[in-house]
Amino acid sequence: MSQVTEFRGRGIQESDVFAAADALLAEGKRPTIERVRQHIGRGSPNTVSPMLEKWFATLGERLVSSQAGAGKSAGNDADGMPVGVRNAAKLLWETARREAEDVQRAEAAAVREQLQAREDALAEAQRVLAQREEAFKQARVSLDAALASSQQARETLERQLKDHAIEAHRVRVGLEDEIKRLAALLSQNAAVQDAMRREHAEALAVRDQDLRRAEERHAAQERRMLEDVDRARQATKQAEAAFAKEQQRRLQSEEAAAQTLEAGRQRLRETQQAAQQMERELREQLASQAVDLAKAKSEGESFLERGRYMHARLQEEKAAHEATRLLLGQALETQAKLDKQGKPPAKARSRSKAATGGTET
């Protein structure tokens, strides 16, 4: 302890390292850096290492010097080597051998531990690999099942899409046919209206011609005025009857056309309600068709408006006929009075003719 305390009081010296190595060798231990530091009680490995290397380098020289100084003393062996030197060398050799064996056993144990750890790790890896293979097999089975289900779902979806496409085509064709039918119906109604207007114009022309003829007969044969008036009255009655029949026929035609148009509208609404249940892919086509149907509806309303206009015209014509009948009645009453009073002079007849407007309506 006193030696250690003395070493701690000053910096480590080469002699300190040599003394510590000699003491360790005398104890039968191999001098190492750590043992020398523990023996001295201080010093860093970087300081102790070169000094210890120098001690090993000078160990043989010191042993030889010690042998030369001792000579052939009684303490030498048969070869003349001092027994202490031989024992020290033997002790050093035995120490080195034991330490080498300890190191070798420690290294062998470490290698065995490493091998055992590697074997355990390999076994664990094999176990994990087996688990992964089993999981992969299960996943593959699940994937195959999912793929088959997906394939079946895809085929079902394709069939549904084809069915929807066929149904959409059928509805589209039906709508197009309905639009064509409505357009043809509107054209037909327009043609009927044109024919009615022509017939009415022809009837008016015939009436005007009859009136002109009646006026000519009245001017040429004044004495036959009553007969002409009677014939004009009969013609007027027939014209009124024909006009009433024609008006009734037109009204019936207009009602039939309105009923047909309403039925077409009802069927169109039903078709639109059925078409609204189709897939979203058909909405744009249905929108365009709805526009076309709106146009057809507008044309139908225009047709109805024209029908109302023709009805108003017919009412006006009827009012004109009523006015004509009143004038004829007044003319007959005037003629009857004239017949009772005697034949008036030509000037009076001219004034009477001028009073009636010069025409027979």
Secondary structure, DSSP 4 states (H G I P E B T S, - for coil): -HHHHHHHTS---HHHHHHHHHHHHHTT----HHHHHHHHT---HHHHHHHHHHHHHHHHHHHHHHHHHH-S-TTB-TTS-BHHHHHHHHHHHHHHHHHHHHHHHHHHHHHHHHHHHHHHHHHHHHHHHHHHHHHHHHHHHHHHHHHHHHHHHHHHHHHHHHHHHHHHHHHHHHHHHHHHHHHHHHHHHHHHHHHHHHHHHHHHHHHHHHHHHHHHHHHH-GGGHHHHHHHHHHHHHHHHHHHHHHHHHHHHHHHHHHHHHHHHHHHHHHHHHHHTTS-GGGHHHHHHHHHHHHHHHHHHHHHHHHHHHHHHHHHHHHHHHHHHHHHHHHHHHHHHHHHHH-PPPHHHHHHHHHHTTTS--
